[in-house]
Amino acid sequence: MTRTVVIGVGNALRGDDAAGLRVARLLAGRGIERVHESSGETFALMELWNGADAVLLADAMRSGAEPGVVSRFDASDEPLPAAFRNCSTHAFGVAEAVELARSLGNLPPRVIVFGVEGVSFEHGAPLSAEAAAGAENAADRILEELG
């Protein structure tokens, strides 16, 4: 039996950085056994996916794409693209946690990341309509991924 963990990453106080948290909230209670919210702190993420066979993460990103666009990345064997670096409100984020876990031999065999393109990451700003729509899209795509 495959043990899958779904993690929504973000900060509810920084506008579109809350997109990943919104994804987790949309998925909670939808028949998925393990759905978590996380601030994205490296060791907290590693603890959440410890022992999992697969992890599906949702997080905000800034790549220059249109706000609300959802991108899917398979980080199982390759590092996440540069768009995921320096996106976190912490010194380290999802990309760094993935690479640290990979270097320590603690990365689950399957790691899929859904990035929701944000437009505003200002402290105290609400989640934009575009990022909220992107979060709904990401939640649907995660459900499809889970089959």
Secondary structure, 3 states (H helix, E strand, C coil): CCCEEEEEECCCCCHHHHHHHHHHHHHCCCCCCCEEEECCCHHHHHHHHCCCCEEEEEEEECCCCCCCCEEEEECCCCCCCHHHCCCCCCCCCHHHHHHHHHHHCCCCCEEEEEEEECCCCCCCCCCCHHHHHHHHHHHHHHHHHHC
